[in-house]
C-alpha cells in the first residue's frame, strides 16, 4: 500500500507561492493541526529531512519551526524530536479580533502569542491617548492568530506607574489571554468602553513580519483606546490587520446624550 504524503508537504505545495517560504511552511503546519491532520503528540519530520523534502534551506525551516515552538504549536523534546503541542485555547470574549466569513457563519477563534514586552520612555500616540507618566509605558506586543487563516499584530500600551507588574508577569498568563479580563482581575481596571479609529496604511516592517507579508504592504490599522471607571483611559492599542477575505465584526455605540448635533459618534470596535 503506497504511503500517504505528509499533510505538511501537501499544504505547503498548495499555499500561495507569493508568501515567504518560512510563512508558507508555518501556515501549512498550523492548517494541518487545526484540520486534525496532525493531532497533539504527533512527531514532526526532522528539520533536515523537512528541508530536503520541501527544497528549503535549513535556516528557512528552522525559522518557521522556531516560531511555531514559541507559539506553542510545536514542542521539542530533548533526544526525541519535535512534536505537535497540546491544543491551545482561544482568547475568551475577544473585543477586537472577531472575524467571520463574508457569507456569514461562526467567528474564527483567536490565539495570542507574546512577541515582546518592554518599558517605553518615548512619546507616541499612546502618550496623547493615556496622558503623561513619569515612569513611562508598558508595551506588550502580541501576534494574534485568527483561526489559522491569517495573523494580526497588536501593540498595547499602559501606564507603567500602575501596570508595571505586567513586565514581570509569567508569559503564560499573557498567552491566549484576554488582557481586558486580566486588567480587571489583577489591577481592578475593567475596560468598560472602547473607541477607535481605523485607517488604511502601509504595515511597518515589524508588523508585516508578524503577519507574513512584505514591509509596506497596505493593511488596516486600528488605534483603540480602552476606558475604565469615569471614562479614564487605561489602554492604547494599535492593531494591524493584513488584507483578508474574512470580515471584521464591528459594533457601534450611538452618540452619548448631550453630544452636539452633527458631531461624530465614538465607535466601539468590539
Order of alpha helices (4+ residues) and beta strands (2+ residues): alpha-alpha-beta-alpha-alpha-beta-beta-beta-beta-alpha-beta-beta-alpha-alpha-beta-alpha-beta-beta-beta
